[in-house]
Amino acid sequence: MIQLPSPRSFAEGQRLVYGWLAAAAGMFCGACAVAMICLLMWGGWSPAEEHSIVLIFGGALGGFIIAMTAVIIGLLVGGPVGRFKGSAGRDGVELEAAR
């Protein structure tokens, strides 16, 4: 495995941490999605409750994937050292893209 250089500044260290968090979130999301699909396929559900279980698990799986995608994008784009800054106050919402 290639040894990466150590971060030279606090911002580089934060980017490294957020990169690892985003990678871990993606792997966790994928593992949970596979586990839910396996449970649906081999769960031994009775024919009477299959439709309800598929609806519940489908909604949960869809929501889970959307939420994890939002977390991953938020970590990569808008972390503490990200290029997008936003604030909300009584005057409204302000979004700013730094160059």
C-alpha positions as CSV (number, residue, x, y, z in Angstrom):
1,M,0.0,0.0,0.0
2,I,1.3,3.5,-0.9
3,Q,2.1,5.7,2.1
4,L,0.4,9.1,1.8
5,P,2.2,12.2,3.0
6,S,1.1,13.6,6.3
7,P,-1.2,16.7,6.3
8,R,0.7,19.9,6.4
9,S,-2.1,22.1,7.7
10,F,-5.2,21.9,9.8
11,A,-7.4,22.2,6.7
12,E,-5.6,19.3,5.0
13,G,-6.1,17.2,8.1
14,Q,-9.8,18.1,8.2
15,R,-10.2,17.2,4.5
16,L,-8.5,13.8,5.3
17,V,-10.9,13.1,8.2
18,Y,-13.9,14.1,6.1
19,G,-12.7,12.0,3.2
20,W,-12.5,8.9,5.5
21,L,-15.9,9.7,7.0
22,A,-17.5,9.9,3.5
23,A,-15.8,6.7,2.5
24,A,-17.0,4.9,5.6
25,A,-20.5,6.3,5.2
26,G,-20.7,5.0,1.7
27,M,-19.5,1.5,2.7
28,F,-22.0,1.4,5.6
29,C,-24.8,2.5,3.4
30,G,-23.9,-0.2,0.9
31,A,-23.6,-2.9,3.5
32,C,-27.0,-2.0,5.1
33,A,-28.7,-1.9,1.7
34,V,-27.4,-5.4,0.9
35,A,-28.4,-6.7,4.4
36,M,-32.0,-5.3,3.9
37,I,-32.3,-6.9,0.5
38,C,-31.0,-10.3,1.8
39,L,-33.6,-10.0,4.7
40,L,-36.3,-9.3,2.2
41,M,-35.3,-12.2,-0.1
42,W,-34.7,-14.9,2.5
43,G,-36.7,-13.6,5.5
44,G,-39.3,-16.4,5.4
45,W,-42.3,-14.1,5.3
46,S,-45.7,-15.5,4.9
47,P,-47.6,-14.7,1.7
48,A,-50.1,-12.7,3.7
49,E,-47.6,-10.2,5.0
50,E,-45.1,-10.1,2.0
51,H,-46.8,-7.0,0.5
52,S,-46.7,-5.0,3.7
53,I,-43.1,-6.0,4.5
54,V,-41.9,-5.1,0.9
55,L,-43.6,-1.6,1.2
56,I,-42.1,-1.0,4.7
57,F,-38.6,-2.2,3.8
58,G,-38.7,-0.4,0.4
59,G,-39.6,2.9,2.0
60,A,-37.0,2.4,4.7
61,L,-34.3,1.4,2.2
62,G,-35.1,4.3,-0.1
63,G,-35.1,6.8,2.8
64,F,-31.9,5.3,4.2
65,I,-30.1,5.6,0.9
66,I,-31.3,9.2,0.3
67,A,-30.2,10.2,3.8
68,M,-26.8,8.6,3.5
69,T,-26.2,10.2,0.1
70,A,-27.1,13.6,1.6
71,V,-24.6,13.0,4.4
72,I,-21.8,11.9,2.0
73,I,-22.4,14.9,-0.3
74,G,-22.6,17.2,2.8
75,L,-19.3,15.9,4.1
76,L,-17.5,16.2,0.8
77,V,-18.9,19.6,-0.3
78,G,-19.8,21.5,2.7
79,G,-17.6,20.3,5.5
80,P,-15.7,22.7,7.8
81,V,-13.2,23.4,5.0
82,G,-15.6,23.0,2.1
83,R,-16.0,25.5,-0.7
84,F,-19.7,26.2,0.0
85,K,-20.8,28.3,2.9
86,G,-24.3,28.9,4.1
87,S,-26.2,30.6,6.8
88,A,-29.7,31.2,7.9
89,G,-31.1,34.0,9.9
90,R,-34.0,36.4,10.2
91,D,-33.0,38.0,6.9
92,G,-33.3,34.8,5.0
93,V,-30.9,32.1,3.8
94,E,-27.6,32.9,2.3
95,L,-25.5,30.6,0.2
96,E,-22.0,31.5,-1.0
97,A,-19.4,29.6,-3.1
98,A,-15.8,30.4,-2.4
99,R,-13.2,30.2,-5.1
